[in-house]
Amino acid sequence: MSFETPITVKEAITNISKNKYFLPAIQREFVWNTSQIERLFDSLMREYPIGSFLFWYLEKENVYDYQFYHFLSTYHERDLKRNPKANVIGENDIIAILDGQQRLTALYLGLKGTYAYKTPRKRWDNNAAFPKRELYLNLLKKSDDYDFEYDFRFLTNQEANKRTENKFWFKVGNILNLQEHYEVLQFLIENDLTSLEKDIAIFANKTIFRLHKVIHTDLIINYYLEKSKELDKVLNIFIRVNSGGTQLNYSDLLLSIATAQWEYKDAREEITNFVDEINNIGEGFNFQKDFVLKSCLVLSDIKTIAFKVDNFNKHNMLNIERNWDDIADSIRLSLNLVSSYGYHRDILTSNNAIIPISYYLLKKGIPSNFVESINYREDREKIRKWLIISLLKRTFSGQPDNVLRPIRNIISNNNSSFPCEEIKDSLKGTTKSLEFNDDEIENLFLLEYGKKHIFSILALLYPTLDFKNKFHQDHIYPRSFFKRGKLEKYGITESKIEFYLDNFNYLVNIQLLEGIPNQEKSDMDFKEWLLKTYPDERARKDYMEKHYIPDVNLSFDNFEEFIFKRKKLMFNKLKQIL
């Protein structure tokens, strides 16, 4: 392996465009954000070193032995984060990138591509929240950020077209079309950038000519070229290069190793596609590759489940490959089950809590009707209660391996039904105990509206709800009432106002309501809504019992007594359950 003659950024970008450079399957996905790309271009302009690269040369007769991917040219934070698989059939040798993928992809996106990230305060499922952005450089002024000298930004076309006295946004990719110096000067003249105030015109001139130089002329891409055709050697080089720093996510490295070790399936493609699939179950989840990799270690009964390179040896990886279909089916079934309990990405507080459920379902033979069949109703309820308590006790926080190992052993030896009592007994007296004392139950009432654990508490208190219907967390006494001015208007005395403001947003003033009744309730006075919605006394009593509504005067000015009495009802029920 030796240093080769450096090349320009323009040459590297051209080689990517002409499909001369590819990414081997052991490479991770692109993970840089727009700020990192902008920083890279600022470093180039300031003539800072950007590090060397490691390329892998493969002759055409050896190309077919491996899987390769194209570089991303269009990045979309929600819809397009995966590199497309490459068809390398042809007459040419190729070069694969072992080290430097993030930097080369950043250069390629900045010069030839687009980057769509979510606009703040817009919904994830709103397509308009992800406008396409391209990289621009302000030719009239330095960056206002003290950490940058040049003002590079990813902008929409609409944003870039807004010219002001100190902003002229030049699309960075257009520098590729300005090959000769006279073309750069012609651009400045045609856009009236030479007739500006002297200092500004000089800055514009220097800036665009420097950009031209770093893209077309400077030999910036310094690279080693590895020519070995032995995957083991290349894999070892890749691990050595990428495990020394902190930028490579460890799960990405382990997935790369798994990809190189699997014989019949493409681990990267299988696992990344599976992550996309399970994140779309129910109302959606937020799983990453590390969850699937950890599940693979646990569900394949690999003795040591720590994220270490040694555990991702060829023997273990082939074991996982053989079991992959069952592993995927088990995880998929467990998530359909957990979704039926009402959980989704916003309220599932520990992804690792799913792994024991998946392992149990695997040992049960992955019964396809587990979520619906009456034969499994008791088992489903055991799992539901265990899951909720585990989430509330934060059992899988810290070092989850220390919990996953003993739970796996228990399930392995007790799988006729879900062994929640055996698991509880095994953790008794440890920091991961599943038992609650009175103080811990009391602390549950300190959770405010919107906190993720609120749902789990309410799920315990509402065991009969069918979560196939959509339920909302609803303030019993509307939140809009609790403003000092309104409280005074309602005649609440000054001595009570602080109590009202201190207690309205906590668990005791929250219930679970189906979406439509919640919308109808909206900002109505609770007593008024209750009488209107349940005019029949028996139906009203059923509602009050189901929602732990105490039999007290429900007028707004009696909020204090309502809070004390409802808390007592809820506390006693939680103590009974827990």
N, C-alpha and C positions, 0 to 999 in steps of 0.2 A: 504494500500500500504506500503510495507516495503522493506528495503535493503535485498538482497539475498547474498548468498556466492559468491564472485567474481569468475570468470572463466578466463582461459587463452585465448590468441588470437587464438591459435590452436583450442581450443574447439569451439570458436565462429565461426571460418571459417568452421569447420567440420559441425556445425549445419546448416549453410547456404547451404553447399554442399548437405546435406542430406534432404533438404527441411523441416527443423524444424523451421526456422525463415522466416518470410514473411514480406512484407510491406503492410500496410493497404492502401486503396484507398485514404485516406485523406492525405497521404504523398505526398510531391512534388517529382519532378524528381531529379536525381543526377546532381549536378551543379559544383562539384569541378574540378579544372584543375590539371595537373600533378604536378605543383609546390606545390600545397596544399597537395597532397598525399605524395610527397617526404618529406615535412616538418613534416607531421604526423609521418612517420617512423623515421625521425631524432629525434623527440621528444621522441618516445618510446626508442630509443637507449640511449638517455641521461637521461632516467628515469624521464622525465617531466610528470606531470599528464595530462591526455587527457580528463578529465571530466567523469561524470557518464552517464549512459544510462537509458532509460525508456522503459520497455518491457510490452506488454499486453498479458496476458495469456487467451486463449479461449479454453473451452472444446469442444470436437468434435461436440456435438449436437448444439452448437451455431455458429460454423464456417460458416455454409451455409447462415447466415443472412447478410454477408458482402462480399465485393469484395477485393481480395488480389492480390499482384504482387510479382514476383520473384526478387531477386537481379540481377543487371547487372553483367555479367561476361565478356562481350566483349563490350567495349564502342567505338563508332565511332562518331566523332564530326559532321559528315554530315548525316550518314545513320542509326545510331543506338544509340539513346539517350533515348529511351523509355524503361521502364521496361516491360518485358513480363507478360501478365496476368497469374495468377496461378490457376490451378485446385486443390482445396483443398479437393476434395472428398476423403474420406479415413477413417481409423479407429482411427487416432491419433489426440490428442489435438495439438494446434499450438501456437506459440509465434509470435506476431506482434510487430514491432519496432515503438514506438511512438516518441522517441527522440534518435538520434544517427545514423540515416540512412546514412548520409554523411560519417561519420567516419567508420562505418562498411563496407559500399560499397568501400571506399578507401582502407581499409585493404584487402578486398576480391579481388579487382582488382590488388593490389600490389602483392598478394601472389598466386592468381589463375587465373588472367585474363589478358586482353590486353587493351591497350588504344591507339586509332588512332586519332591523331589531325593533322590539316593541316600544311604541311611544308610551311614556308614562301616563297613568290614569285612564288608559283605555283597556277594555276587556280583552283577555287572551283569545277569545273566539271571534273577535272582530277583525276581519281581514284588513280593514282600513287602519288598524293599529300597527301594521307592518309595512310602511312605505319603503320602496326601493331607494337606497342612498348610494351615491358615488363619492369618491374621494376628491376634494377640492383643496386648492391652496390660495390663500389670500395674497395677492400680489402688491397690495398697497400698504401693508402694516404688519409689524411683528405680532407675535402672539401675546395676548394679555396674561396668559398663564406663565408665571415666572419659571416653570420647569421646562418650557418649550421656547424655542426662538422663532420658529416658523408656525404660522397658523394653518395647520392641516385640519380639515373637518370632513366627515361624511355628511352630505347634505342631499336633500331631495332637489329635483330640478327647479321646483318653485322657490325653494330657499336660496339656491345658488344664483338665480336670475335677479335677485334683489341687489342692485348696485347702489352703493352710497359713497360719500366722499372718502371714506377710509376702508371700503370693501370692494374688491373686484375678485370674484371667485373664478379661478382657472381650474378646469377639470384636469386633474393630474394625468389621466390617461391620454389626453390630447398631445402630451409631449412626445409620445411615440410617433406621431405624424409629422412633427417638426424636426426633420432629420438634419438639415443644414442650418448654419448660424443665420444665414440671411432669412430663412423662413421664420425663425424666432423673432428677428427684428421686424419682419413684415407683420407679424401678429401684433407686436407692440404698437406699431404705427396704425394699423387698421382699427385697433380698439382704443385709440386716442390716449394711450398710456405714456407716450413720449411728450405730450403737451401738458402734462400735469405740473403742479408745483415741483420745483427742482428736486427737493429731497425725496419726494414720493416717487417721482419718475425714475430717479436713480435706484431706489429700493426695488421697484418693479423690474427694472432692467437686470439688476444683480440677481434677484430672486429667480426669475425664469431662466436666466442663463446658467445659474448654478444647478437648477433642476435638470436642465438639458445635459449638463456635464456629468452629473452623478448617474443619470440613466443611460446615456449614450457612450460616454467616454471612459469614465473611471472603471478600473478593473477591481470591482468590489467583491465579486463572488469568488472567494478563495476556497478551494475544495480538495479533499483527498479523494482518491479513486480506488475502491476495493474491487478486485477482479476475481475473487474466489467464487466458485459455483457451489460451494458446500454450505448448505443452509445452517448447519450447526455453528460453523465459524462465524457466519454473518450474524446469526442470532446472538452469539456471545458478544460480538462487537457492539451490536445494537444495545444490549443490556448494559454493557460497560459505559457506553456513551450516555445513555439516557437515565441510568439509575443514580448517577452522581449528583445531579442537581435536584432542585425542588419543583421545577416547572412541570415536569412530566407527572401527571396523576398516576399513582401507583396502580390503580385498577386498569388504566390504559396499558401500562407496561405488562401486567399479567395477562390481559386479553391478547396482547401482541404475542406473548409466549404461547398461549393456548392456540392461537391461530396457526402458529408455525408447527405445533405438535399434532393437531388433529389430522387424520389421514383421509377421511372421506367427506367431511362437511367443512364448510368455511366458518370457523368459530366467530370471526368478527361479524360476518353477515348474519349468521343465525342469531347471535346474541343482541346485536344492535336492532335488528328488525323485531325481535321478540320484545325488547324494551319499549319500542314504539307501540306494539300491539297491546301489551298489558296496561300501558298508560292511557289507553282509550277504552278500557273496560268501565262500565257504569258511567258515573259522572266524571271519571278521569282520575288518574293517580300520578305520582311524581317519582317514579323509580329510575335509578341509574344503573349503569353496567355493574358497579361494584355489588349491588344487591343480588343480581343474577349470578355473578361469580361466587359470592359467598354462599348462595343457595346451592350452587353446583357442588361445592366442597361438602356441605352438610348433607345434602340429599344423596350423594354418592357414597356416603359412609366412609369418607376419607378421614383417617384418624385425626390428623392435625388440620384444623380449619383456619389457621391464621393466614393472613395475606403475606406470604413470603414466597420468594422466587423458588425456594426448594420444594414447596408444596405443589408447584406447577410443573412438576417433572413429567416426562413422557408417559410413565406408567399411569399417573393420576389423570393426566389429560385424556388419554385413551379411554380410561374408565368413565370419565365424564361424557366423552363423545358417545360411547355405547349407551349411556343412560339418558342422553339429552332429550329424547322425545318424551320419556316419562317425567323427567324433571320439568320440562316446559308445561306438560299437561297438568302436573300437580300444582305448579304456581298459578297457572291460569284458573284452575278450579278453585283454589283458595281465594283468589281475588274476586271471582264471581260470588263466592260465599260472603266475603267481607263487604263487598258492595251491597249485598242483600241486607246487611246489618245497617246500612246507611252511611258507610264510610266512603270518603273520597280524598283527593289530594290535599284539600284544605283542612281536614280534621284528623287524618291518620297521622298520629304524632310519632310513630316509629315504624319504619318499613321493615326492620328486622323482626318485628313481632309476627310477621307473616310467615317467616321461615319454619317455625315449629308446626304451624298449621299445614303447610305444604308437605312437610316430612310425614306428618300423621296421615294425610290423604294418600300419599305415596304408599305407605305401609298398609293402608286399607284397600289398595288396589285401584285407586283413582276412580271411585264409583261416579259415573257420569251424571247420575240423578241425585247426587248428594245434596244439592242446594234446594231441590223441590220435594223429594220423596218424604212421605209421612214416616217411613221407616227410620229416617235419620233425624227426626225432629228433636229428640232428646239430646242426641250427639251435637246437633247444631247449637242448641241452647248452652251446652257445656262450653263449647268453643267460644261462643259469643261472650259469655260471662268471663271466661279466662282472659280473652283478648282485652276486654274493657278494663279489668282490674290490672292487667299488665301495663296497659297504657297509662292508667292513672298513677300507678306506682313507679312509672318510668323504669321498668325492669330492664329494658335493653339499652339504657343510656350508659355512657362510660365505656366499659369493655364488654361488649355483647358476647364475645366468644366464651367468656366465663359462665354465661347463662345458657348459651346455645348447646354447649357440649353436654352438661348434665341433663337438660331437657330432652336432647336427642336420645340419650341412653334410656331414659324413662319411657319414652314413646316406643323405642325399639323393642322393649320388653313388655309393654302394656298398650296394645293397640286394638283391643276388642271394642273399646269406646275411648273417647278422649280422656286421658288420665289427669284431669285438672287437680284432683285432690293429691295425687302422688307428686305432681310438680310442686304444689303448694307446700307439702311436707318436706320436700328435698331442699327448699329454699328457706325454710323456717330458721330463724335465728341469724340469717345472713343479712348483708346490706341490700340484698335483692328480694327480701321477704315480700310475700303477697298479702300479708295480714295488715289490717288497718286497726289503729287504736282510735279513741275518741278525738284526740287532738288532730290526727291526720284527717279524719272526717270533717272536723271543724274547719280545717284549712281549705277544704274543697269549696267552701262557701265564700272564699276570698277571691275566687276567679271572676273576672269581669266578662261582660258580653263581648263576643268576638274571639276570645281565647280558644285555642284548639281543643283543650281538654273539657270545655263546657259540654260539648256534644256527648262525650263518653259518660259523663255524670247523668245527663238527661236520658241517655240510652238505658242506663240502669234503672232509672225511675219510671221509664215508659217501656216495659218489656214486651208489651203486646202490640206495639205499633208495627204496621206493615210498611217497611221502608221502600217498597216498590213505588209508593207514593212519595212525593217530594215534601219534606217538612222543613219549616223555617224556625229559627230561634227567634222568639217573639217576646218583646217587653210586655208584661201583663198590663201594667200601667204605662202608657205610651211615653217614650223617651222625650218627646217634644214638650211634655208637660213640665219637665224638670229644669226650668230656667228660673233664676231668682225673680225676675219680673213677673213671670206667669204665676209662680207660687204665691207671690204677694197678691196678685189679682184674684187667685182662687181663695184668698182669705186664710192662707196657711200662716200661722203665727211665726214670728222671728225665731222663737225658741225651737221650733220644729223644722225650719227650713234647712238647717245644716244636716239634720238626719235624712231628710228627703234627698238632698244632693249627694250624700255619702252612700246611699243604699240602693238607688234606683237601677244602677247599671250592673248589679251583681246577680249571682245565680238565683237568689230567692225571688227576684222579680222577672224570671225568664221561664218560658214554657215552650214546648214544641207544638206548633200548629201546622196543619197542611197549608200549602201555598195559597189556595183560593180563600179559605177562611181568614188567613193572616192578612191578605190584601184587603178583604172586606172590613176587617177590624181596624186596620190602619191607625189613625190617630184618635179613634173614638175613646171616650171615657169608658173604662173597663166595666163598671156596673151597668152603664147604659147598653153597651154591646152585649153583655151577658144576658140581660133581660130580653133584648131584641132577638138574639140568636137562639136562645133557649126559653121560649115563653112557657113551655110545659115544665112544671116543677120537677117531675121525675127525671126528665132529660137534663135539666139544669143540675140536679144533684149528681147525676152520673158524670157529667162534665167536671164538676167541682171535685168529686172523689178521684177521678182519673188524673187531674192536674194538680192535686194537693192544694186546692183552694180552701182555706179554713172557713168555718161557718161563723163569720163575723160580719159586721157592717162593712160593705165593700165600697163605700163612698171614698173619694180621693182624700178627704180630710182625715180618714182613718187608716192611712197608709202605714203608720207606725205599728199599730196593732196587727195589721195584715202581715207585715214582714216578720214579726216575732212569731206569730202563730204558724205561718206557712213554713218558716225555717224549722220549727219544732217537728212538724209533720214530715218534712223531707229528711231531717236528721235521723229520726227514728226509723224511717224506711231504709235509708242507706246503711244504718247500723245493722238492721235485720239482714240486709243483703250481704254486707261485707264482713 
